[in-house]
Amino acid sequence: MARLFFVCMILSWSISATQADDSVVAPNAQPEKIIGDCLFTEGPAVDAKGNVYFTDQPNDRILKIDLEGKISTFLKPAGRSNGMFFAPDGKLIACADEQNELWEIDADGSHRVLAKDFNGKRLNGPNDLWIHPAGWMVITDPFYKRPWWQHSEMPQDGSHIYRLNRDGTGITRVDGKFKQPNGIIGDKERGYLYVADIGDKKTYRYRFTPEGELADRTLFCELGSDGMTIDVEGNIYLTGNQGVTVVGPDGQTKEIIKIPEPWSANVCFGGADRKTLFVTASKTVYSVKMRVAGQ
């Protein structure tokens, strides 16, 4: 009996060790708070060097975290920007929520409006976006009533996702079968686009062509998300009140990275090696050292 117990203990330890080795988080790494004086952080985006930009939406500013960890204000006012993503040409594309617009922002902070309406009506309020290396973009356009808006009713006939060209032209409605589309990320290596319907607590997957045509809408997992990112192994990172939920390419939850805040809004990989996870969580931003790199 004692020998059997000893064998079981070794087996149990081996399984635990294997699970720990398989974690996406670096060994012994813990979330570290790097800023805590914001009102609500959102929209982290990484540039070509690994610097991370994020928004403090109620304070109407975009901040930058450089490779040494220094935090500075990049742009204020910033159109109440929400989700952001860097285009292949280095321009920062932002969902400028104040006037329901999509902005292209230069390195000096100057901007131009890429899109603001569809079929002659103002967009609901672009929330998040993803840009393919070829340049085409997909945005989510839910409806959240903002205290700074002059309108109180939804301009469009529902909450949808849209595809448009890099220069803002050719906007088309891709899919309207959502309650509240929010987080979005693409897997450029495998040809997938993921869109979270936070209002229905689901995330969907599409297959896309190099030209940006979307097809094969499939339920990926029974979880919604505010923001999303992806690593080189194809794992999808979803945010919400549990922290960051890591879902494998098969749609099964692998692990949860706990963040000690009531809400984790968005997430991206940054740093020179893309092995640091940055989480915008309520009034704070956290960083987590990772085993895997962002895609």
C-alpha positions as CSV (number, residue, x, y, z in Angstrom):
1,M,0.0,0.0,0.0
2,A,2.8,2.4,0.9
3,R,4.6,1.6,-2.4
4,L,1.4,2.2,-4.4
5,F,0.9,5.6,-2.6
6,F,4.5,6.6,-3.5
7,V,3.9,5.7,-7.1
8,C,0.7,7.7,-7.2
9,M,2.5,10.7,-5.7
10,I,5.2,10.5,-8.3
11,L,2.6,10.3,-11.1
12,S,0.6,13.2,-9.6
13,W,3.7,15.4,-9.4
14,S,4.7,14.5,-13.0
15,I,1.3,15.5,-14.3
16,S,1.5,18.8,-12.4
17,A,5.0,19.5,-13.6
18,T,3.9,18.8,-17.2
19,Q,1.0,21.2,-16.9
20,A,3.3,23.9,-15.4
21,D,5.8,23.4,-18.3
22,D,2.9,23.9,-20.8
23,S,1.9,27.2,-19.3
24,V,2.0,30.2,-21.6
25,V,3.4,32.3,-18.6
26,A,7.1,32.3,-17.9
27,P,8.2,30.2,-14.8
28,N,7.4,32.0,-11.5
29,A,6.2,35.1,-13.3
30,Q,3.5,37.2,-11.7
31,P,1.4,40.2,-13.0
32,E,3.2,43.5,-12.2
33,K,1.3,46.8,-12.0
34,I,3.1,49.4,-14.1
35,I,0.6,52.3,-13.9
36,G,-2.3,52.9,-11.6
37,D,-3.5,56.5,-12.0
38,C,-5.9,56.2,-14.9
39,L,-9.7,56.2,-15.0
40,F,-10.2,53.4,-17.5
41,T,-7.5,51.8,-19.7
42,E,-8.1,50.3,-23.1
43,G,-6.8,49.6,-26.5
44,P,-3.1,48.4,-26.1
45,A,-1.2,48.2,-29.4
46,V,2.4,47.4,-30.1
47,D,4.6,49.2,-32.7
48,A,7.4,47.6,-34.8
49,K,10.0,48.1,-32.1
50,G,7.9,46.6,-29.3
51,N,6.7,49.9,-27.6
52,V,3.2,49.6,-26.3
53,Y,0.5,52.4,-26.6
54,F,-2.7,52.3,-24.7
55,T,-5.7,54.6,-24.1
56,D,-7.1,56.2,-20.9
57,Q,-10.4,56.9,-22.5
58,P,-12.2,59.0,-19.9
59,N,-9.1,61.2,-19.7
60,D,-9.0,61.4,-23.5
61,R,-5.4,60.5,-23.9
62,I,-3.1,57.9,-25.4
63,L,0.0,56.9,-23.4
64,K,3.2,55.1,-24.4
65,I,5.2,52.5,-22.6
66,D,8.7,52.3,-24.1
67,L,11.1,49.4,-24.0
68,E,12.7,50.6,-20.7
69,G,9.3,50.9,-19.1
70,K,9.1,54.6,-19.2
71,I,5.5,55.9,-19.5
72,S,4.7,59.2,-21.4
73,T,1.7,60.9,-23.0
74,F,1.7,60.4,-26.7
75,L,-1.5,62.3,-27.6
76,K,-4.1,64.4,-25.7
77,P,-6.8,65.0,-26.7
78,A,-7.1,61.8,-28.6
79,G,-10.7,61.6,-29.8
80,R,-11.7,59.4,-26.8
81,S,-9.8,56.6,-28.5
82,N,-10.6,53.0,-27.6
83,G,-9.2,50.0,-29.5
84,M,-6.0,50.6,-31.5
85,F,-3.7,48.7,-33.9
86,F,-0.6,49.6,-35.8
87,A,-0.8,49.3,-39.6
88,P,2.1,47.7,-41.6
89,D,3.2,51.3,-42.6
90,G,3.7,52.2,-39.0
91,K,0.7,54.5,-38.6
92,L,-1.5,54.0,-35.5
93,I,-5.1,53.3,-36.3
94,A,-7.5,54.2,-33.5
95,C,-11.2,53.8,-32.9
96,A,-11.9,57.4,-32.0
97,D,-15.1,57.0,-30.1
98,E,-15.8,60.7,-29.5
99,Q,-17.2,61.3,-33.0
100,N,-17.8,57.6,-34.0
101,E,-14.7,57.8,-36.2
102,L,-11.7,55.7,-37.3
103,W,-8.4,57.7,-37.1
104,E,-5.0,57.3,-38.7
105,I,-2.5,58.8,-36.3
106,D,1.1,59.9,-37.4
107,A,4.2,59.7,-35.2
108,D,3.9,63.4,-34.5
109,G,0.3,63.0,-33.2
110,S,-1.4,64.5,-36.2
111,H,-4.4,62.5,-37.5
112,R,-6.9,62.2,-40.3
113,V,-10.3,60.5,-40.3
114,L,-10.4,57.3,-42.3
115,A,-14.1,56.4,-41.8
116,K,-17.1,57.7,-39.9
117,D,-20.3,56.4,-41.6
118,F,-21.9,53.6,-43.5
119,N,-24.8,54.0,-46.0
120,G,-25.1,57.7,-45.1
121,K,-25.5,57.1,-41.4
122,R,-22.9,57.6,-38.6
123,L,-21.3,54.5,-37.3
124,N,-22.4,53.4,-33.8
125,G,-19.0,53.8,-32.3
126,P,-16.0,51.8,-33.6
127,N,-14.7,49.8,-30.7
128,D,-11.8,47.6,-31.8
129,L,-10.0,46.6,-35.0
130,W,-7.5,44.3,-36.6
131,I,-5.3,45.0,-39.6
132,H,-4.0,42.3,-42.0
133,P,-0.4,42.7,-43.2
134,A,-1.8,43.3,-46.7
135,G,-3.5,46.4,-45.3
136,W,-7.3,45.6,-45.2
137,M,-9.0,46.2,-41.8
138,V,-12.0,44.8,-39.9
139,I,-13.7,46.9,-37.2
140,T,-16.3,46.0,-34.6
141,D,-19.1,48.6,-34.2
142,P,-21.3,47.9,-31.1
143,F,-23.3,50.6,-29.4
144,Y,-22.4,51.9,-26.0
145,K,-24.0,55.1,-24.8
146,R,-21.3,57.6,-24.0
147,P,-21.7,60.7,-21.8
148,W,-19.9,62.8,-24.5
149,W,-22.2,61.7,-27.4
150,Q,-24.9,64.0,-28.7
151,H,-27.0,61.1,-29.9
152,S,-28.7,58.6,-27.6
153,E,-30.0,56.2,-30.2
154,M,-28.1,53.7,-32.3
155,P,-27.3,55.3,-35.7
156,Q,-27.1,51.9,-37.5
157,D,-29.7,49.2,-37.6
158,G,-27.7,47.0,-35.3
159,S,-24.3,46.1,-34.0
160,H,-22.1,44.8,-36.9
161,I,-18.6,44.3,-38.1
162,Y,-17.2,46.0,-41.1
163,R,-14.3,45.5,-43.5
164,L,-12.5,48.4,-45.2
165,N,-9.4,49.2,-47.1
166,R,-6.3,50.7,-45.5
167,D,-7.1,54.2,-46.7
168,G,-10.7,54.0,-45.3
169,T,-12.4,53.4,-48.6
170,G,-14.6,50.4,-49.6
171,I,-16.4,50.0,-46.2
172,T,-18.7,47.0,-46.3
173,R,-20.7,45.2,-43.7
174,V,-19.3,41.8,-43.1
175,D,-21.6,40.3,-40.6
176,G,-24.7,41.6,-38.7
177,K,-25.5,38.5,-36.6
178,F,-24.2,39.9,-33.3
179,K,-25.7,41.2,-30.1
180,Q,-22.6,43.3,-29.2
181,P,-19.4,42.6,-31.1
182,N,-16.3,43.8,-29.3
183,G,-12.8,42.2,-29.2
184,I,-11.2,41.1,-32.4
185,I,-7.9,39.6,-33.5
186,G,-6.6,37.8,-36.6
187,D,-4.3,34.8,-37.0
188,K,-2.3,35.8,-40.0
189,E,-0.4,32.5,-40.0
190,R,-3.4,30.3,-40.2
191,G,-5.8,32.6,-42.0
192,Y,-8.4,33.0,-39.2
193,L,-10.2,36.0,-37.8
194,Y,-11.7,35.9,-34.3
195,V,-14.6,38.2,-33.2
196,A,-16.0,38.2,-29.7
197,D,-19.7,38.8,-29.1
198,I,-19.5,40.1,-25.6
199,G,-23.3,40.6,-25.5
200,D,-23.9,36.9,-26.2
201,K,-20.9,35.5,-24.3
202,K,-19.5,33.8,-27.5
203,T,-16.5,34.1,-29.8
204,Y,-16.7,33.3,-33.5
205,R,-14.0,32.3,-36.0
206,Y,-13.9,33.1,-39.7
207,R,-11.6,32.0,-42.4
208,F,-10.2,34.8,-44.5
209,T,-8.6,35.1,-48.0
210,P,-5.5,37.2,-48.6
211,E,-7.8,39.8,-50.1
212,G,-9.9,40.0,-47.0
213,E,-13.0,38.0,-47.9
214,L,-14.5,36.3,-44.8
215,A,-16.2,32.9,-44.8
216,D,-17.1,29.9,-42.7
217,R,-18.4,31.6,-39.6
218,T,-17.9,29.1,-36.8
219,L,-18.6,29.2,-33.0
220,F,-15.1,29.1,-31.5
221,C,-15.9,29.1,-27.8
222,E,-18.7,29.9,-25.3
223,L,-16.9,33.0,-24.0
224,G,-17.2,36.7,-24.9
225,S,-14.4,39.2,-24.6
226,D,-13.7,42.9,-24.3
227,G,-10.3,42.7,-26.1
228,M,-8.2,39.9,-27.7
229,T,-4.7,39.0,-28.8
230,I,-2.9,35.9,-30.1
231,D,0.4,34.2,-29.6
232,V,2.7,32.3,-32.0
233,E,1.2,29.0,-30.9
234,G,-2.3,30.1,-32.0
235,N,-3.7,30.6,-28.5
236,I,-6.3,33.3,-28.2
237,Y,-6.4,35.6,-25.1
238,L,-9.8,36.8,-24.0
239,T,-10.5,39.4,-21.3
240,G,-13.2,40.1,-18.7
241,N,-13.9,39.8,-15.0
242,Q,-11.6,36.7,-14.5
243,G,-8.5,38.3,-15.9
244,V,-7.1,36.9,-19.1
245,T,-8.5,33.5,-20.3
246,V,-6.2,31.6,-22.7
247,V,-8.0,29.5,-25.2
248,G,-6.2,27.0,-27.4
249,P,-6.7,26.7,-31.2
250,D,-9.2,23.9,-30.5
251,G,-11.5,26.3,-28.6
252,Q,-10.8,24.8,-25.2
253,T,-9.7,26.9,-22.2
254,K,-6.0,26.2,-21.3
255,E,-5.5,28.5,-18.3
256,I,-6.6,31.7,-16.7
257,I,-4.1,34.5,-15.9
258,K,-5.5,36.2,-12.9
259,I,-5.3,40.0,-12.7
260,P,-6.1,41.6,-9.3
261,E,-8.6,44.1,-10.7
262,P,-12.4,43.9,-11.2
263,W,-12.1,44.0,-15.0
264,S,-9.5,43.3,-17.6
265,A,-10.5,45.2,-20.8
266,N,-7.8,44.5,-23.4
267,V,-4.5,42.8,-24.0
268,C,-1.5,42.7,-26.3
269,F,2.1,41.4,-26.5
270,G,4.9,43.9,-26.4
271,G,8.6,44.3,-25.6
272,A,11.5,43.8,-28.0
273,D,11.0,40.1,-28.0
274,R,7.2,40.3,-27.8
275,K,7.3,38.1,-24.7
276,T,5.6,40.5,-22.3
277,L,1.8,40.5,-22.0
278,F,0.3,43.9,-21.3
279,V,-3.2,44.0,-19.8
280,T,-5.3,47.1,-19.5
281,A,-7.4,46.5,-16.4
282,S,-9.7,49.1,-15.0
283,K,-7.6,52.0,-13.7
284,T,-4.3,50.2,-14.3
285,V,-2.0,48.4,-16.7
286,Y,-0.2,45.2,-15.8
287,S,2.6,43.3,-17.4
288,V,3.3,39.6,-17.3
289,K,6.5,37.8,-18.5
290,M,5.5,35.1,-20.9
291,R,7.0,31.8,-22.1
292,V,5.5,32.3,-25.6
293,A,5.7,35.4,-27.8
294,G,2.9,37.3,-29.5
295,Q,2.3,36.6,-33.1
